[in-house]
Amino acid sequence: MPSIDDLNRAAKDGRISRREFLSQATALGVTLAAATSMANRAALAETPKKGGRLKIGYIQASNTESFDQTKMTSNIDGVRASGCYNSLARVTRDMEPEPMLAEEWDSKSGAKEWSFKLRNDVEFHNGKSFEAEDVVASIQRHVEPDTTSPAKPLWEDLEEIKADGKHRVTIKLKSGNALLPMTFAADYHSTIAPAGFTDFDHPVGTGPMKVKVFEPGVRVIFERNENYWRDGVVHLDEVETIPVPDMVSRLNALRGGDIHVMEGLDPKLVSRAEKLPDVDVISTPSGSFRLFDMMCDRAPTDNLDVRLAMKYAIDREKIVRNVYSGHATVGNDHPVSPILADFCAELPQRPYDPDKAAFHWKKGGMEGQTLDIYASDAAGTGSTDYAQLFSESAKAAGMDLQVVKRPSDGYWSETWMKFPVNQSGWNARPTADLILSIAHKSDAPWNETAWQNERFDQLLLEGRVELDQARRKEIYCEAQQLLSDEGGALLPLFNNYVEAKLSIVKGWEPHPAFVLIAGEFFETAWLDT
């Protein structure tokens, strides 16, 4: 159930009708008189205008961009999925799941059995009615024996998924998952396509917009889905996404009106951008993070002492201050952010300690040797800058780290995971289970450091089935400590989502779950022209 703040935002953005507002507000315990007053105030907000094409400049460009849920890998894949597809649920700004294609759900037997009641008034872009068979087929694609889907570890516990009539899906798990609705809500791979659909160059979903043009690495043009099942949303005629990998070029394109919104504003340029006429800067604390992958399956970073030397040799606070201008939070070598309920605040923060770094560097047999660290702004704005600061801070420990800069174009296919130390960057995931499982479980396709730990894997299973919040936090706290102490993730910070838009872009409310307001702009954004 959304909060009253969620309802007010939805009303302001034109995402719900007055009747829906009154009904949901009173269900939250608000008196009818108070709810009516709130609805009246919301009606005084700017009325969205219909029409126009919104142009968005994004960072990553690759010919591997995809609408195939089993092949999506980049930020823009995830954002675009929100335009073409829906899932059974989505994440609110309070980081809770809310119903979408599923009207409601319930579980039993220790969260091993789930039932999802589906909407019966939804159809795909091609006119096919949305039914339970589509959910079954979409999820089964992630667990097929030969799949390389990044979502496979999220569904490895699946024992059975089946249609119970046309508008109900039942799911049985081997060991249970207390947070299963959040898997649907947060993982863009778990969006729904028609059963048997394979032509992902011409994707079909139930989402707010249809894909009109798809040229991977070049552009995508969406057009409004006139038959969208949600009333009162989708104000734009079209949305176009355009790759502009260079940050300065993106800002110049924004200033010149060639794009309306830019992803990834360099925090060092925030003050400059804020002085520009008719430009708004949006900085949103998030669970997104930057890191160096120290590969645990090859020398020299297969040596724990070498990894510890690296972790002590990085000056996290200086990076947050100098590179991100305070638009970030210090990290502790695990990906569970302070905004999540299962964040382990009790875990001591690893300090910058050149003496300890030097001790482990020598013990790891690296004294007098050089180690290349591969960096690219494909891993996120400011990444090459913080790599350089890392190299400089390591000198105090007698460590020679040489920064090898790689272009954003093709980075993920040609550099990522190919060298002992390379940069990476992740968007937020709204639960500890999701980010730990997808990125660090021993057999996860995206286990980007190749770190393997049986105890860690067991903790993930225990946390997933634990219904008691306090006990679940204890479990994930141990997992965070194991990863911080032994893992291959050198994670110095959680970055804000820092983006910029022209002031004529309305209906753009920050969202901590993902870049570009988690793709909700497909429904809420409009142009005041």
C-alpha positions in Angstrom: 0.0 0.0 0.0 1.5 3.4 -1.0 2.0 6.1 1.7 0.1 9.4 1.7 3.2 11.0 0.3 3.2 8.6 -2.6 -0.4 9.4 -3.3 0.3 13.2 -3.2 3.2 12.7 -5.6 1.0 10.5 -7.9 -1.8 13.1 -7.9 0.6 15.9 -8.6 2.1 14.0 -11.5 -1.3 13.0 -12.9 -0.7 9.3 -12.3 -3.9 8.6 -10.5 -7.5 9.9 -10.8 -9.3 11.8 -8.1 -11.4 8.8 -7.3 -8.4 6.6 -6.9 -6.8 9.2 -4.7 -9.8 9.4 -2.4 -10.2 5.7 -2.2 -6.5 5.0 -1.3 -6.2 7.9 1.1 -9.2 6.8 3.1 -7.9 3.3 3.1 -4.8 4.7 4.8 -6.9 6.1 7.6 -7.3 9.7 6.3 -10.7 11.1 6.8 -12.8 11.8 3.7 -12.8 15.5 4.4 -9.0 15.6 4.7 -8.6 13.4 1.7 -10.9 15.7 -0.3 -8.8 18.8 0.8 -5.6 17.0 -0.3 -7.2 16.1 -3.7 -8.2 19.7 -4.2 -4.7 21.0 -3.5 -3.3 18.4 -5.9 -5.6 19.6 -8.6 -4.1 23.1 -8.3 -0.8 21.7 -9.4 0.3 22.2 -13.0 -1.9 20.2 -15.4 0.3 18.0 -17.6 0.3 19.0 -21.3 -0.1 16.3 -23.9 2.3 15.8 -26.8 5.9 16.4 -27.7 9.1 14.2 -27.9 11.3 14.0 -24.8 15.0 13.5 -25.7 17.3 11.8 -23.2 21.1 11.7 -23.5 22.6 8.6 -21.7 26.1 7.5 -21.0 26.7 3.9 -22.1 26.6 3.1 -25.8 26.9 -0.5 -27.1 25.7 -2.6 -30.0 24.8 -5.2 -27.4 21.9 -3.1 -26.1 18.8 -5.3 -25.9 15.1 -5.6 -25.1 15.6 -9.3 -24.4 15.2 -9.7 -20.7 17.8 -12.5 -20.6 20.4 -10.3 -22.3 19.9 -6.8 -20.7 23.1 -5.6 -19.0 23.3 -1.8 -19.0 21.6 1.1 -17.3 19.8 2.1 -20.4 18.5 -1.4 -21.0 16.9 -1.2 -17.6 15.4 2.2 -18.1 14.0 1.3 -21.5 12.5 -1.8 -20.1 10.2 0.5 -18.0 9.0 2.1 -21.2 8.2 -1.1 -23.1 7.3 -3.5 -20.4 5.7 -3.9 -17.0 6.4 -6.3 -14.2 4.1 -7.7 -11.6 5.2 -5.0 -9.2 7.5 -2.0 -9.0 9.5 -0.2 -6.4 8.1 2.9 -4.6 10.2 5.8 -3.5 10.0 4.3 0.0 11.8 1.2 -1.5 8.7 -1.0 -1.1 6.9 -3.1 -3.8 3.6 -1.9 -5.1 1.2 -3.8 -7.4 1.4 -3.4 -11.2 0.4 -6.3 -13.4 -0.4 -8.2 -10.2 -3.3 -6.7 -8.2 -2.3 -8.5 -5.0 -0.3 -11.4 -3.7 0.0 -13.7 -0.7 2.3 -16.4 0.6 2.2 -19.4 2.9 4.5 -22.3 4.1 7.3 -20.0 5.2 7.2 -18.0 1.9 7.7 -21.2 -0.2 4.4 -20.8 -1.9 3.2 -17.6 -3.5 0.0 -16.7 -5.3 -0.2 -13.6 -7.6 -3.6 -12.4 -8.7 -3.2 -10.7 -12.1 -5.1 -7.8 -13.7 -7.6 -8.9 -16.3 -7.8 -5.6 -18.3 -4.3 -5.5 -19.8 -3.2 -6.2 -23.3 0.2 -6.3 -25.1 1.2 -3.8 -27.8 0.3 -6.4 -30.4 -3.3 -6.8 -29.1 -2.8 -10.1 -27.2 -4.5 -10.2 -23.8 -2.1 -10.4 -20.8 -2.6 -13.7 -19.0 -0.8 -16.0 -16.6 0.9 -18.0 -19.3 2.9 -14.9 -20.2 4.3 -14.6 -16.6 5.1 -18.3 -16.5 7.0 -18.2 -19.9 8.8 -14.9 -19.1 10.2 -16.2 -15.8 11.0 -19.7 -17.1 13.4 -18.1 -19.6 15.7 -17.2 -16.8 16.1 -20.7 -15.5 16.5 -22.7 -18.7 19.6 -24.9 -18.5 21.5 -23.0 -21.2 20.5 -19.5 -20.2 23.1 -16.9 -19.4 20.5 -14.5 -18.0 21.8 -12.2 -15.2 18.6 -12.9 -13.3 19.3 -16.7 -13.1 20.6 -16.5 -9.5 17.4 -14.7 -8.4 15.3 -17.5 -9.7 17.5 -20.5 -8.8 15.2 -21.4 -5.9 12.3 -21.8 -8.3 10.7 -25.2 -8.0 7.5 -24.6 -10.0 5.7 -21.7 -11.6 2.3 -22.3 -13.2 -0.9 -20.7 -14.4 -3.9 -21.2 -12.1 -6.5 -20.1 -14.6 -5.9 -17.1 -16.9 -5.3 -14.5 -14.2 -3.5 -16.2 -11.3 0.0 -17.5 -11.1 1.3 -19.8 -8.4 5.0 -20.1 -7.5 6.6 -22.8 -5.4 10.1 -22.3 -4.1 12.5 -24.9 -2.8 13.5 -22.9 0.3 11.3 -19.8 0.3 11.8 -16.2 -0.3 10.2 -13.6 2.0 11.0 -10.8 -0.5 9.8 -12.4 -3.7 7.5 -9.5 -4.7 10.5 -7.2 -4.5 12.3 -9.4 -7.0 9.6 -8.6 -9.6 9.5 -5.0 -8.5 13.2 -4.3 -8.6 14.7 -6.5 -11.3 14.1 -5.2 -14.7 15.0 -8.6 -16.2 11.8 -9.9 -14.6 9.5 -7.8 -16.8 6.9 -9.6 -18.9 6.8 -10.4 -22.6 4.1 -12.5 -24.4 4.5 -16.2 -24.1 6.6 -17.6 -26.9 7.8 -14.2 -28.1 11.3 -14.2 -29.6 11.6 -11.1 -31.9 13.3 -8.7 -29.4 14.5 -6.5 -32.2 10.9 -5.5 -32.4 9.9 -5.8 -28.7 6.3 -6.2 -27.5 5.2 -5.5 -23.9 2.4 -4.1 -21.9 4.2 -0.9 -21.0 3.3 2.8 -21.4 5.1 3.1 -24.7 5.7 1.1 -27.9 9.1 0.8 -29.5 9.0 2.6 -32.8 12.7 2.5 -33.7 15.4 0.4 -32.2 19.0 0.9 -33.3 21.4 -0.5 -30.6 24.0 1.9 -29.6 22.5 4.6 -31.8 19.0 5.5 -30.7 15.6 4.2 -29.6 12.3 6.0 -30.3 9.2 5.2 -28.3 5.7 6.2 -29.1 2.7 6.5 -26.7 0.7 3.3 -26.1 -2.8 4.6 -26.6 -4.2 1.5 -25.1 -2.2 1.6 -21.9 -4.0 0.0 -19.0 -3.2 2.8 -16.5 -5.5 5.8 -16.8 -4.3 9.4 -16.5 -0.6 8.8 -17.3 1.6 8.9 -20.4 1.6 12.6 -21.5 4.3 12.5 -24.1 3.8 11.5 -27.7 7.4 10.1 -28.0 10.6 9.5 -26.1 14.0 9.3 -27.8 17.1 8.0 -26.1 20.4 9.0 -27.6 23.9 7.9 -26.5 26.2 10.7 -25.6 29.1 9.0 -23.8 31.2 12.2 -23.2 29.9 14.1 -20.2 30.9 17.5 -21.5 29.1 16.8 -24.8 26.0 15.7 -22.9 26.0 19.0 -20.9 26.5 21.0 -24.1 23.7 19.1 -25.8 21.5 19.9 -22.8 22.4 23.6 -22.9 21.8 23.7 -26.7 18.4 22.0 -26.4 19.4 19.0 -28.4 18.4 16.9 -25.4 16.0 17.6 -22.6 17.5 15.3 -19.9 21.1 14.1 -19.4 22.2 11.1 -17.3 25.3 11.3 -15.3 26.2 14.9 -14.5 29.8 15.1 -13.1 29.3 16.3 -9.5 32.3 18.7 -10.0 30.2 20.5 -12.5 27.0 20.7 -10.4 27.7 24.3 -9.3 28.3 25.3 -12.9 25.2 23.6 -14.2 23.1 25.2 -11.4 24.0 28.6 -12.8 22.7 27.9 -16.3 19.4 29.4 -17.1 16.5 27.0 -17.4 18.5 24.0 -16.2 17.6 22.0 -13.1 20.1 19.7 -11.3 18.7 16.6 -9.5 21.0 14.9 -7.0 19.4 11.8 -5.4 21.1 9.6 -2.6 20.9 6.0 -3.8 22.3 2.6 -3.4 24.3 2.9 -6.7 28.0 2.4 -6.2 31.4 2.5 -7.9 34.0 -0.1 -7.3 37.2 -1.8 -8.5 36.8 -5.5 -9.2 39.9 -7.4 -7.9 39.6 -10.7 -9.7 40.0 -13.6 -7.3 40.7 -16.2 -10.0 44.0 -14.8 -11.2 47.3 -13.4 -10.0 48.1 -11.2 -8.3 44.6 -10.4 -6.8 43.9 -14.0 -6.0 46.1 -13.3 -3.0 44.0 -11.9 -0.1 47.0 -9.8 1.2 47.1 -8.0 -2.2 43.4 -7.3 -2.0 43.7 -6.0 1.6 46.6 -3.8 0.6 44.4 -2.2 -2.1 41.5 -1.7 0.3 43.7 0.1 2.9 45.4 2.2 0.2 42.4 4.0 -1.0 41.4 7.4 0.5 37.6 7.1 0.4 36.8 10.4 2.1 39.1 12.3 -0.2 37.4 10.8 -3.2 33.9 11.6 -2.0 35.0 15.2 -1.2 37.2 15.9 -4.2 35.7 13.9 -7.1 32.1 13.7 -6.1 31.8 17.1 -4.3 29.9 15.5 -1.5 27.3 13.9 -3.8 28.3 10.4 -2.5 28.6 8.4 0.7 31.7 6.5 1.8 31.5 2.7 1.2 33.0 -0.2 3.0 33.8 -2.9 0.4 30.3 -4.4 0.2 27.3 -3.3 -1.9 24.6 -3.0 0.8 24.0 0.8 1.0 23.0 2.8 4.1 19.6 3.5 2.6 18.6 -0.2 2.9 17.0 -1.8 5.9 19.7 -4.5 6.1 22.7 -2.3 6.0 25.2 -3.3 8.7 26.0 -0.1 10.5 27.8 -2.0 13.2 30.6 -3.1 10.8 33.7 -0.9 11.4 34.5 1.4 8.5 37.8 0.5 6.9 40.1 3.5 7.1 42.8 4.8 4.8 45.9 3.3 6.3 49.1 3.4 4.2 51.0 1.5 6.9 48.6 -1.5 6.8 48.5 -1.3 3.0 52.3 -1.5 2.8 52.4 -4.4 5.2 49.9 -6.5 3.1 51.5 -5.4 -0.2 54.8 -6.7 0.9 53.3 -9.9 2.4 51.5 -10.5 -0.9 54.8 -10.4 -2.7 54.2 -7.2 -4.5 57.0 -5.0 -3.1 58.7 -3.2 -6.0 56.1 -4.3 -8.6 53.6 -2.4 -10.7 49.9 -3.3 -11.0 47.7 -1.9 -13.8 44.2 -0.8 -12.8 41.8 -0.4 -15.7 39.4 2.5 -15.5 36.6 4.0 -17.6 33.8 6.5 -17.1 31.6 3.7 -18.5 31.6 2.6 -14.9 30.0 5.8 -13.9 30.7 9.5 -13.9 33.9 10.4 -12.1 35.3 6.9 -12.3 38.6 7.7 -14.1 39.1 10.7 -11.7 38.8 8.6 -8.6 41.0 5.9 -10.2 43.7 8.6 -10.4 43.3 9.7 -6.8 43.5 6.0 -5.8 46.8 5.7 -7.6 48.1 8.8 -5.8 46.9 7.7 -2.4 48.6 4.3 -2.8 52.0 5.9 -3.3 52.1 6.6 0.4 52.2 2.8 0.9 54.9 2.3 -1.6 52.4 0.9 -4.1 52.8 1.6 -7.8 49.3 1.5 -9.4 49.2 2.5 -13.0 45.8 3.8 -14.3 45.0 2.4 -17.7 42.1 4.5 -19.1 39.6 2.8 -21.5 36.9 4.5 -23.5 33.2 4.0 -22.6 32.4 2.5 -25.9 32.8 -1.2 -25.7 34.2 -1.2 -22.2 31.8 -3.9 -20.8 32.6 -6.3 -23.6 36.3 -5.6 -24.1 37.7 -4.7 -20.6 35.3 -5.6 -17.8 36.4 -8.8 -16.0 39.3 -9.2 -18.5 42.1 -7.9 -16.2 43.1 -8.5 -12.6 41.8 -5.0 -11.5 39.1 -3.2 -13.5 36.4 -0.7 -12.6 32.7 -1.4 -12.5 29.6 0.4 -11.4 26.1 -0.7 -10.4 22.7 0.8 -10.0 20.8 0.4 -6.8 19.0 -2.8 -5.8 16.3 -2.3 -3.1 17.2 -5.3 -1.0 20.5 -6.8 0.3 19.5 -10.2 -1.2 19.2 -8.8 -4.7 22.5 -7.1 -4.9 24.5 -9.7 -3.0 23.0 -12.6 -5.0 23.3 -11.2 -8.4 26.9 -9.8 -8.0 28.7 -12.0 -5.5 27.2 -15.4 -5.1 29.7 -18.0 -6.2 27.8 -19.2 -9.3 26.1 -16.0 -10.3 26.7 -15.1 -14.0 27.6 -11.5 -12.8 29.9 -12.6 -10.1 32.3 -10.0 -11.4 35.2 -10.7 -9.0 35.0 -14.5 -9.2 35.1 -14.6 -5.4 33.7 -17.9 -4.0 32.7 -18.5 -0.4 30.5 -21.4 0.8 29.5 -19.6 4.0 28.5 -16.5 2.1 26.4 -18.5 -0.2 24.7 -20.2 2.7 24.0 -16.9 4.4 22.2 -15.7 1.3 19.9 -18.7 1.4 19.2 -18.2 5.1 18.5 -14.5 4.7 16.1 -15.1 1.8 13.8 -17.3 3.8 14.0 -15.5 7.2 10.7 -13.7 8.0 12.0 -12.0 11.1 13.5 -8.7 10.1 15.9 -8.5 13.1 17.3 -12.0 12.5 17.5 -11.3 8.7 19.6 -8.2 9.3 22.0 -10.3 11.5 22.4 -12.8 8.7 23.1 -10.1 6.1 25.4 -8.3 8.5 27.6 -11.4 8.6 27.5 -11.6 4.8 28.6 -8.0 4.5 31.5 -8.6 6.9 32.7 -11.6 4.9 32.6 -9.7 1.7 34.3 -6.7 3.2 37.1 -8.7 4.8 37.8 -11.3 2.2 36.0 -10.5 -1.1 37.3 -9.0 -4.3 35.1 -5.8 -4.3 37.0 -2.6 -3.6 34.0 -0.4 -3.0 34.9 3.1 -1.9 31.6 4.9 -2.3 27.8 5.0 -3.0 27.1 7.7 -5.4 24.1 10.0 -5.7 22.3 9.9 -9.0 23.2 13.3 -10.3 21.4 14.3 -13.5 20.2 17.5 -15.1 17.2 18.5 -17.2 15.7 21.5 -18.9 13.2 23.4 -16.7 10.5 22.7 -19.3 10.6 19.1 -18.4 7.9 18.5 -15.7 6.7 15.5 -13.8 10.3 14.5 -13.0 10.5 13.4 -9.4 13.7 11.9 -8.0 13.7 8.1 -7.3 16.4 6.3 -5.3 15.9 3.0 -7.0 17.5 3.6 -10.4 18.9 6.2 -12.8 16.6 8.5 -14.7 13.9 8.3 -11.9 13.7 4.5 -12.4 12.1 5.0 -15.8 8.9 6.4 -14.4 9.2 9.4 -16.7 7.6 7.3 -19.4 4.3 7.7 -17.5 4.8 11.0 -15.6 7.0 13.4 -17.7 5.6 16.2 -19.9 7.0 19.2 -21.7 5.8 22.7 -20.7 6.3 24.3 -24.1 
